Amino acid sequence: MKIDVETSDDVATVTLTGSLIAGEDLGTLRDTIDDLLRRGYRRLVLDLSGVPMIDSAGLGEIVRLYTTVSRRMTRRASDARLVARWRLEEPADIGEAPPLTDLQVDAILARLEALLA
């Protein structure tokens, strides 16, 4: 997996290309996000549009990042957040599913965060 970071003002966009699966890349992603938080970026965008496959470890890492950013940023600024974006092209063996809205994604991540707490 390739990780690219673009920054502008207080926004950092982390673009992933390749599969988000168990292995060293998850640690590298974690370190990248931690570094951005230490450097003071308050708004993070995790661009997953170039990720064709996410396994359970990858999904767990997204939830962990969301939880970490939410907890750290809630203490610093109420408008800080992590937003993930991706493109759902062809669901695998689950039939036709409409794309999720940002509110639905936020609700899913909040529920997962509550389950993991």
Secondary structure, 3 states (H helix, E strand, C coil): CEEEEEEECCEEEEEEECCECCCHHHHHHHHHHHHHHHCCCCEEEEEEEECCCECHHHHHHHHHHHHHHHHHHHHHCCCCEEEEECCCCCCCCCCCCCCCCHHHHHHHHHHHHHHHC
